[in-house]
Amino acid sequence: MSTTCCSPISRSSRLGVPPDVVVEVISPTTVWNDLGRKKATFARFGVPEYWLLDPHIERMERHSLTASPYQLTLSAGPSDTFESIVLSGFACEVAGLFPW
């Protein structure tokens, strides 16, 4: 796992369209912010998929903006394959995300 920080993007450099996917790694200290304020903000801006990766319970969830608010459309554990709806062809084995 890694954290990358960078300078804020200037307003004139922004694309003006939402990303296809936002991925959050859940931390016990930020889980309520991830599931509350951030999730609502991503929905408001029209991000089609919101993925939550929880290393503590080795689970990955896909929340889809088929309607507002997001709907949980996939909950995958270590023995499952995680797939995206909006990123055609993307799939990963959840166990590979947790090498420990």
Protein Blocks (a to p, Z undefined) as FASTA:
>chain_A
ZZdddddddfklpgoiacfbdcddddfklmmmmmmmmmmmmmmnopabacdddfklopad
ddddfbccdddfbdcdfkbccddfklghiacdfklmmmZZ
